[in-house]
Amino acid sequence: MIAGLGIAVGILSGSLSIIFDGMFSALDAAMCSLSLLVTRLLTQQASRRFRHGFWHIEPLALTFNGSLLAVLCFYAFFNALKGMLEGGHELEFGWGMFYAVVVSIFCFFMFFRQRRLNRTIESEPIGLDTKSWLMSASISAALLLAFSIAWILEGTRYRHITPYTDTGVLALLTLILIPMPIVTVIGAVKEVLLITPQDLDLTLRELMQKLTSGYGFVSYSHYATRVGRGQFVEVHVVLPETMEHAAIRQLDRIRDSISHAIGESGPDRWPTVAFTRDPRWL
């Protein structure tokens, strides 16, 4: 609804910034629908072909979403620069201010409502969507402020500035928004490429050094990655000669220490801790 209103009012008022806001909302709504489908898929049990579940689909969806938003922002920014170089254009401020007021009120209402509900639900996807509503509300509020100032300047000696209002606001908004999808894409690509998160690697390194000092391990190796909500950790330990006949309960206590260090247990966590006396298995 917000996307359709933005595109329609943008065409009626001749505002590129409002059309961009409408397209941004449309893309956000489409990606929200994709996220809902991915979330439903993530709740399904692992199959014969996907033994580890479907966690890898989440970063793929984020990469696709962020890439589209980044392309839209770059396209809008260059259009804004082109419009400014061509001398800007006249704008129907009445339609623009009407849109900005209506959308600001609606988006702020959705933000406060979702934030209140999520205090009980404590859902990360809803938390992200709440931030999206706040961003949309802030964009609309910025448009309202810019259009109001331009409308006031129309009857003054600064009237020659008003044709640049729309393209100037569009350029500023896109510059502010561009980093957001780029950061999302970088984080998602790291997960797709199975790059080890620094915080998880540091946690395992510090824990294993502590355990090595306590038990006298000969050596160890660890491998960790995070894909969407899935967390995969492998730890291989070379035991000293004194622990060659260690009891299973003692080894399980070591596993528990590692398990607690990497977070709460659940279906999205896959820890593997192996013990050996042969360094070749590292």
VENSULLIN-V605990 format. One record per pair of residues at least 24 apart in sequence whose ideal C-beta (glycine too) atoms are under 7 Angstrom apart, sorted by sequence separation. I is the first residue (numbers start at 0). GAP is how many residues later the second one is. D is the distance in whole Angstrom. If there is no record, write none. Layout:
BEGIN
i=I gap=GAP d=D
i=I gap=GAP d=D
END
This chain:
BEGIN
i=199 gap=24 d=5
i=215 gap=24 d=5
i=250 gap=24 d=6
i=2 gap=26 d=6
i=34 gap=26 d=6
i=106 gap=26 d=5
i=110 gap=26 d=6
i=142 gap=26 d=6
i=199 gap=26 d=7
i=215 gap=26 d=7
i=33 gap=27 d=6
i=207 gap=27 d=7
i=195 gap=28 d=5
i=214 gap=28 d=7
i=106 gap=29 d=5
i=107 gap=29 d=5
i=195 gap=29 d=6
i=196 gap=29 d=5
i=232 gap=29 d=5
i=106 gap=30 d=4
i=33 gap=31 d=7
i=141 gap=31 d=7
i=193 gap=31 d=5
i=230 gap=31 d=7
i=230 gap=32 d=7
i=103 gap=33 d=6
i=106 gap=33 d=6
i=243 gap=33 d=6
i=30 gap=34 d=4
i=138 gap=34 d=6
i=190 gap=35 d=6
i=103 gap=36 d=4
i=190 gap=36 d=5
i=238 gap=36 d=6
i=102 gap=37 d=4
i=103 gap=37 d=5
i=190 gap=37 d=7
i=230 gap=37 d=7
i=229 gap=38 d=5
i=230 gap=38 d=5
i=231 gap=38 d=5
i=232 gap=38 d=5
i=233 gap=38 d=5
i=234 gap=38 d=5
i=235 gap=38 d=5
i=236 gap=38 d=5
i=237 gap=38 d=6
i=238 gap=38 d=6
i=228 gap=39 d=5
i=230 gap=39 d=7
i=232 gap=39 d=7
i=237 gap=39 d=7
i=99 gap=40 d=5
i=103 gap=40 d=6
i=229 gap=40 d=7
i=235 gap=40 d=7
i=26 gap=41 d=6
i=237 gap=41 d=5
i=26 gap=42 d=6
i=99 gap=43 d=4
i=100 gap=43 d=6
i=210 gap=43 d=6
i=99 gap=44 d=4
i=237 gap=44 d=7
i=26 gap=45 d=6
i=235 gap=45 d=6
i=210 gap=46 d=7
i=235 gap=46 d=5
i=95 gap=47 d=7
i=96 gap=47 d=6
i=99 gap=47 d=6
i=23 gap=48 d=7
i=22 gap=49 d=6
i=96 gap=50 d=5
i=206 gap=50 d=7
i=95 gap=51 d=5
i=96 gap=51 d=7
i=206 gap=51 d=6
i=92 gap=54 d=5
i=96 gap=54 d=7
i=206 gap=54 d=5
i=19 gap=56 d=5
i=92 gap=57 d=6
i=92 gap=58 d=4
i=202 gap=58 d=6
i=202 gap=59 d=7
i=218 gap=60 d=6
i=220 gap=61 d=4
i=199 gap=62 d=7
i=15 gap=63 d=6
i=218 gap=63 d=7
i=15 gap=64 d=7
i=15 gap=67 d=6
i=89 gap=73 d=6
i=88 gap=74 d=6
i=90 gap=74 d=7
i=13 gap=75 d=6
i=87 gap=75 d=3
i=90 gap=75 d=5
i=14 gap=76 d=6
i=86 gap=76 d=6
i=87 gap=76 d=4
i=13 gap=77 d=6
i=88 gap=77 d=7
i=12 gap=78 d=6
i=13 gap=78 d=6
i=17 gap=78 d=6
i=12 gap=79 d=4
i=87 gap=79 d=6
i=83 gap=80 d=6
i=14 gap=81 d=5
i=17 gap=81 d=6
i=12 gap=82 d=4
i=11 gap=83 d=5
i=12 gap=83 d=5
i=83 gap=83 d=5
i=82 gap=84 d=4
i=83 gap=84 d=7
i=8 gap=86 d=5
i=38 gap=86 d=6
i=79 gap=87 d=5
i=83 gap=87 d=7
i=8 gap=90 d=4
i=34 gap=90 d=6
i=79 gap=90 d=4
i=80 gap=90 d=6
i=79 gap=91 d=4
i=5 gap=93 d=7
i=4 gap=94 d=7
i=75 gap=94 d=6
i=76 gap=94 d=6
i=79 gap=94 d=7
i=31 gap=97 d=7
i=76 gap=97 d=4
i=4 gap=98 d=7
i=75 gap=98 d=5
i=76 gap=98 d=7
i=1 gap=101 d=6
i=72 gap=101 d=5
i=1 gap=104 d=7
i=27 gap=104 d=6
i=72 gap=104 d=5
i=73 gap=104 d=7
i=72 gap=105 d=5
i=69 gap=108 d=7
i=72 gap=108 d=7
i=24 gap=111 d=6
i=69 gap=111 d=4
i=68 gap=112 d=4
i=69 gap=112 d=6
i=65 gap=115 d=4
i=69 gap=115 d=7
i=20 gap=118 d=6
i=65 gap=118 d=4
i=66 gap=118 d=6
i=20 gap=119 d=7
i=65 gap=119 d=4
i=20 gap=122 d=7
i=61 gap=122 d=6
i=62 gap=122 d=6
i=65 gap=122 d=7
i=17 gap=125 d=7
i=62 gap=125 d=4
i=16 gap=126 d=6
i=61 gap=126 d=4
i=62 gap=126 d=6
i=58 gap=129 d=4
i=62 gap=129 d=7
i=58 gap=132 d=4
i=59 gap=132 d=6
i=58 gap=133 d=5
i=16 gap=149 d=5
i=15 gap=150 d=6
i=19 gap=150 d=6
i=14 gap=151 d=5
i=15 gap=151 d=6
i=16 gap=152 d=5
i=16 gap=153 d=4
i=15 gap=154 d=5
i=16 gap=156 d=6
i=58 gap=168 d=6
i=58 gap=169 d=5
i=57 gap=170 d=3
i=55 gap=171 d=5
i=57 gap=171 d=6
i=54 gap=172 d=5
i=55 gap=172 d=6
i=54 gap=173 d=4
i=54 gap=174 d=6
i=54 gap=175 d=3
i=52 gap=177 d=6
i=51 gap=178 d=6
i=41 gap=187 d=7
i=54 gap=213 d=6
i=51 gap=218 d=6
END
